[in-house]
Amino acid sequence: MTYTYIKKSPFGFDETLDELRISFSEIGFWVVSNVAISEKIKAKVDGNFPKYTTLGFCKPELAYEYLSEDINLWIFMPCSISVYEKWWEIFISAGLPEIVIDRVINNDKISKHSKEISEIMKKVIDSI
């Protein structure tokens, strides 16, 4: 099983980012980070790098549940969604908490939350 969920976007790069922001905000998530990875790399490395931006999303209620179980889970937060250009197409990629966290932490309550968050992320990405 792969640790990411990837889908080709029907939109351009900026439109995909906008759609993700809107879709996540409609279900109570807020953007806590927005990093233009490609710009950071281009600034440090002499070379061309395709468009690549990572958005970090958080839902306070879910964050509270996670962190109430284990304060150190913050290292896996927020939910990261990447939008990147490859072969002249735009892709959306999300790290799935149910795979990544469950491989590291053996806790049924955390696993339940991880599965729930993974399903939410897939559903939002599929709606784009």
Contacts in CASP RR format, 6 or more apart in sequence:
PFRMAT RR
TARGET T0000
AUTHOR 0000-0000-0000
METHOD contacts of the structure
MODEL  1
MTYTYIKKSPFGFDETLDELRISFSEIGFWVVSNVAISEKIKAKVDGNFP
KYTTLGFCKPELAYEYLSEDINLWIFMPCSISVYEKWWEIFISAGLPEIV
IDRVINNDKISKHSKEISEIMKKVIDSI
1 99 0 8 1.000
2 96 0 8 1.000
2 99 0 8 1.000
3 95 0 8 1.000
3 96 0 8 1.000
3 99 0 8 1.000
3 100 0 8 1.000
4 93 0 8 1.000
4 94 0 8 1.000
4 95 0 8 1.000
4 96 0 8 1.000
5 93 0 8 1.000
5 94 0 8 1.000
5 95 0 8 1.000
5 96 0 8 1.000
5 118 0 8 1.000
5 121 0 8 1.000
5 122 0 8 1.000
5 125 0 8 1.000
6 91 0 8 1.000
6 92 0 8 1.000
6 93 0 8 1.000
6 94 0 8 1.000
7 91 0 8 1.000
7 92 0 8 1.000
7 125 0 8 1.000
7 126 0 8 1.000
7 128 0 8 1.000
8 89 0 8 1.000
8 90 0 8 1.000
8 91 0 8 1.000
8 92 0 8 1.000
9 16 0 8 1.000
9 19 0 8 1.000
9 83 0 8 1.000
9 89 0 8 1.000
9 90 0 8 1.000
9 91 0 8 1.000
9 92 0 8 1.000
9 128 0 8 1.000
10 128 0 8 1.000
11 19 0 8 1.000
11 90 0 8 1.000
11 128 0 8 1.000
12 90 0 8 1.000
13 51 0 8 1.000
13 53 0 8 1.000
13 83 0 8 1.000
13 85 0 8 1.000
13 90 0 8 1.000
16 83 0 8 1.000
16 90 0 8 1.000
16 92 0 8 1.000
16 128 0 8 1.000
17 53 0 8 1.000
17 55 0 8 1.000
17 83 0 8 1.000
19 128 0 8 1.000
20 55 0 8 1.000
20 81 0 8 1.000
20 83 0 8 1.000
20 92 0 8 1.000
20 124 0 8 1.000
20 125 0 8 1.000
20 128 0 8 1.000
21 31 0 8 1.000
21 55 0 8 1.000
23 124 0 8 1.000
23 127 0 8 1.000
23 128 0 8 1.000
24 30 0 8 1.000
24 31 0 8 1.000
24 57 0 8 1.000
24 124 0 8 1.000
25 31 0 8 1.000
27 59 0 8 1.000
27 120 0 8 1.000
27 124 0 8 1.000
28 59 0 8 1.000
29 57 0 8 1.000
29 58 0 8 1.000
29 59 0 8 1.000
29 79 0 8 1.000
30 57 0 8 1.000
30 58 0 8 1.000
30 59 0 8 1.000
30 60 0 8 1.000
31 55 0 8 1.000
31 56 0 8 1.000
31 57 0 8 1.000
32 56 0 8 1.000
32 57 0 8 1.000
32 58 0 8 1.000
32 78 0 8 1.000
33 54 0 8 1.000
33 55 0 8 1.000
33 56 0 8 1.000
33 78 0 8 1.000
34 53 0 8 1.000
34 54 0 8 1.000
34 55 0 8 1.000
34 56 0 8 1.000
35 53 0 8 1.000
35 54 0 8 1.000
36 52 0 8 1.000
36 53 0 8 1.000
37 52 0 8 1.000
37 53 0 8 1.000
37 54 0 8 1.000
37 82 0 8 1.000
38 49 0 8 1.000
38 50 0 8 1.000
38 51 0 8 1.000
38 52 0 8 1.000
38 53 0 8 1.000
38 84 0 8 1.000
41 49 0 8 1.000
41 52 0 8 1.000
42 48 0 8 1.000
42 49 0 8 1.000
50 84 0 8 1.000
50 85 0 8 1.000
50 86 0 8 1.000
51 83 0 8 1.000
51 84 0 8 1.000
51 85 0 8 1.000
52 82 0 8 1.000
52 83 0 8 1.000
52 84 0 8 1.000
52 85 0 8 1.000
53 82 0 8 1.000
53 83 0 8 1.000
53 84 0 8 1.000
54 80 0 8 1.000
54 81 0 8 1.000
54 82 0 8 1.000
54 83 0 8 1.000
55 80 0 8 1.000
55 81 0 8 1.000
55 82 0 8 1.000
55 83 0 8 1.000
56 78 0 8 1.000
56 79 0 8 1.000
56 80 0 8 1.000
56 81 0 8 1.000
57 78 0 8 1.000
57 79 0 8 1.000
57 80 0 8 1.000
57 81 0 8 1.000
58 77 0 8 1.000
58 78 0 8 1.000
58 79 0 8 1.000
62 113 0 8 1.000
62 116 0 8 1.000
62 117 0 8 1.000
63 77 0 8 1.000
63 78 0 8 1.000
65 113 0 8 1.000
66 73 0 8 1.000
66 77 0 8 1.000
66 110 0 8 1.000
66 113 0 8 1.000
67 73 0 8 1.000
67 74 0 8 1.000
69 107 0 8 1.000
69 109 0 8 1.000
69 110 0 8 1.000
69 113 0 8 1.000
70 105 0 8 1.000
70 107 0 8 1.000
70 110 0 8 1.000
73 101 0 8 1.000
73 105 0 8 1.000
73 110 0 8 1.000
76 97 0 8 1.000
76 100 0 8 1.000
76 101 0 8 1.000
79 94 0 8 1.000
79 95 0 8 1.000
79 97 0 8 1.000
79 117 0 8 1.000
79 121 0 8 1.000
80 94 0 8 1.000
80 95 0 8 1.000
81 92 0 8 1.000
81 93 0 8 1.000
81 94 0 8 1.000
81 95 0 8 1.000
81 121 0 8 1.000
81 125 0 8 1.000
82 92 0 8 1.000
82 93 0 8 1.000
82 94 0 8 1.000
83 90 0 8 1.000
83 91 0 8 1.000
83 92 0 8 1.000
83 93 0 8 1.000
84 90 0 8 1.000
84 91 0 8 1.000
84 93 0 8 1.000
85 91 0 8 1.000
92 125 0 8 1.000
92 128 0 8 1.000
94 121 0 8 1.000
94 122 0 8 1.000
94 125 0 8 1.000
95 121 0 8 1.000
96 118 0 8 1.000
96 121 0 8 1.000
96 122 0 8 1.000
97 113 0 8 1.000
97 114 0 8 1.000
97 117 0 8 1.000
97 118 0 8 1.000
98 111 0 8 1.000
98 114 0 8 1.000
98 115 0 8 1.000
98 117 0 8 1.000
98 118 0 8 1.000
99 118 0 8 1.000
101 110 0 8 1.000
101 111 0 8 1.000
101 114 0 8 1.000
102 110 0 8 1.000
102 111 0 8 1.000
102 114 0 8 1.000
105 111 0 8 1.000
END
